[in-house]
Amino acid sequence: MATLDDTSNPAGRMIAAKQVQGTTVYNVALEKLGSIHDVMIDKASGRIAYAVLSFGGFLGVGDRYYPLPWEKLSYDTEMGGYVVDIDQDVLEGAPSYTDPATASWHDESWGRDIYTHYGVNPFWDLVP
């Protein structure tokens, strides 16, 4: 019997953050876009703000990182990964970075640009 501590059950409702990292992300045509590099959590609210998609490189070299609003991801148990309703063209024109040190996580304007690009209300504007 699975418990809340058993985050290895792919059919369960819970997943450990360390298991999200590396999970494949597909578009709705089930084409691989990349994988989850990291998850960004708002310290004050505890809400997951972004899944950072690693995309475009080869074997981790030359990757670009695309923060995706968490609300854009839907987990597909059959695929064993996340599915997003985002075309590759939309992704390639999205806010991104190559060096995690240059990401502007504390800049609300940068964050708002990300959410606007994907047509989602920023998590900080939503009523808890």
N, C-alpha and C positions, 0 to 999 in steps of 0.2 A: 504494500500500500504506500503510495506517494505521500509525502508530508510537505509542509511549507519549506522545510530545510532541504528537500530534494529538488534542487533547481536543475537537475540533469534530465528531467522528464520533459521531452519536447512537446508533449501534448498538454502539459500543465499550464497554469495561468502565470506563474512566476518564472523569472529568469534572472540569474546573477549578472551583474554588469560585466564581469570578466568573460561571461559566455556570449554577451552581445558583441563584444569586440571580435572581429574576424568573420562575423556572420555575413553571408552573401546578400546583396541587394539586387533585386530584379525589377525591370519595368513591367507594365501590364502585359506585354507580349512575351513575358518570361525570359527576356534576354538579360544576361548578367551585366549590371552597371558597374559594380565594384563591391567593396565590403565595408563594414562598419569599422572605422579606425578607433573611434572613441565615442563616449556619451557625455554630454555636458548637462549637469544638474544645477538648477538654481539653488544656492545655499539657503536662502531665506524661506522659500516656499516648498522646497523638496521636489518640485516638478522637474521632469526631464524636459529640457529646453530644446536640445538638438541631438541628433545622431550625426556624427561627422563621417561622411562617406569618403573613402579613399578611392580615387578614380583616375585613370589615365596613364599610370606608369607601367613599368614592367618589373615584376618581382620586387615591388616596393621602392624602386628607383624612379624618380621623376613623377611621383604621384602628386596630384593636387587634392586638396581636402575641401570638401563641400559640406558646410553645415546645413542639415535638412531639419526643418521643424519636425519634431517628434510626431506630430499629428498626421504627417504625410505618410508614415510607415504603417504597414499592416502586415502582421506576421502570418505566413502561410505554412502550416504544419506539413503539408505534402511536399512543398519545395524545401523546407528546412531553412527558410530565409525570409527576409522582408521584401514586400512588393510595394512599389511606389508608383503612383500615377504621374510620372514625370518622363517626358521624352528626353532623349539624349541631347537634342538641340537646346532644350530649356536648361538642362543641367550644365552644359558647356558654357552657357551665358550667365550662369548663376554666380553670386559672390563666392569667392574661394580664396585659398591661400596655399602656399607651398611650404612655408616654414611655420610650424605651430607657434613660435615665439612672436610672429607678426600678426596673429589673429587678434582682432579688436573686441574680445569678449565683453569688455566693460564699457564699450561705446554703444549706447542705446540706438543711435542713428544707424550704425552698422548692422545691429540686430534687426532693426525695423526693416532695413533694406532686404535682408534675407527673407523675412516673413512676407514682405510685399511681393518679392520675386515669385514666391510659390503660391500667392493668393490666400494666405492664411493669416488670421489675426494673431498678433504676438501673444505669447503665453502670459505676459505680464498685464495685458489688457483684459484678460478673461476673468470673470468672477469665479472665485474658488468654490 
